[in-house]
Amino acid sequence: MDNLQEIMKINEINAVPDNEIDLSEIPEIKTLEGFKPVHPEYYKPVREQVSIRFNKVLVDHFRTFGKGWQTKVNNFLMQEYINGRI
């Protein structure tokens, strides 16, 4: 028996049947009516091409990340924005 089959067998033995799972403290969501994202303008990320000037040393550093470096810079800045640091 290989490792994956062994893991699956152990999981099946230890599985709790659906009807025995206590969901009493979890509210059931029946509809998305009233759902509002925290930042609706960013719910479906829209990218806008802009021209921005960085110090050459920063651009050279970013480019060392290789292909996709601009996306990595965007993700870093977005995370800083979400965390309230910028």
C-alpha positions in Angstrom: 0.0 0.0 0.0 1.5 3.3 -1.0 1.6 6.4 1.2 -1.4 8.1 -0.4 -3.6 5.1 0.0 -2.6 4.7 3.6 -3.4 8.3 4.3 -6.8 8.0 2.6 -7.6 4.9 4.6 -6.7 6.6 7.9 -8.9 9.6 6.9 -11.8 7.3 6.1 -11.5 5.5 9.5 -11.4 8.8 11.4 -14.0 10.7 9.3 -17.0 12.0 11.1 -20.3 11.4 9.2 -21.9 14.6 8.0 -25.0 14.1 10.1 -22.8 14.0 13.3 -21.1 17.4 12.7 -22.4 20.0 15.1 -23.2 23.1 13.1 -25.4 24.7 15.8 -23.0 27.7 16.3 -22.5 28.4 12.6 -25.2 30.5 11.0 -26.4 29.1 7.7 -25.9 31.4 4.7 -28.8 30.9 2.3 -28.3 34.0 0.1 -25.6 36.5 -0.7 -28.2 39.3 -0.4 -26.8 42.2 1.6 -23.2 41.0 1.1 -20.9 43.9 0.6 -17.2 43.5 0.2 -15.0 45.7 2.5 -13.7 47.6 -0.5 -16.2 47.2 -3.3 -14.0 49.0 -5.8 -11.4 46.3 -5.4 -13.8 43.3 -5.3 -12.9 42.5 -8.9 -9.4 43.8 -9.1 -9.1 46.3 -11.9 -5.6 47.3 -12.9 -4.8 50.6 -14.4 -1.6 51.3 -16.3 0.2 54.3 -14.9 3.6 55.9 -15.3 5.5 56.3 -12.0 9.1 57.3 -11.3 11.1 55.3 -8.8 14.8 55.7 -7.9 17.0 53.7 -10.2 18.4 51.6 -7.4 14.8 50.4 -6.5 13.9 49.6 -10.1 17.2 47.6 -10.5 16.4 45.8 -7.3 12.8 45.0 -8.4 14.0 43.7 -11.8 16.2 41.1 -10.0 12.9 39.3 -9.1 12.7 38.4 -12.8 9.5 38.0 -14.8 6.5 39.3 -13.0 8.4 41.8 -10.9 5.8 44.5 -11.4 3.1 42.2 -10.1 5.2 41.5 -7.0 5.6 45.2 -6.4 1.8 45.7 -6.8 1.1 42.9 -4.4 3.5 44.3 -1.9 2.0 47.7 -2.1 -1.5 46.3 -1.9 -0.6 44.3 1.3 0.8 47.4 2.9 -2.4 49.3 2.0 -4.6 46.6 3.5 -2.5 46.5 6.7 -2.8 50.3 7.0 0.9 51.1 6.6 0.4 53.2 3.5 
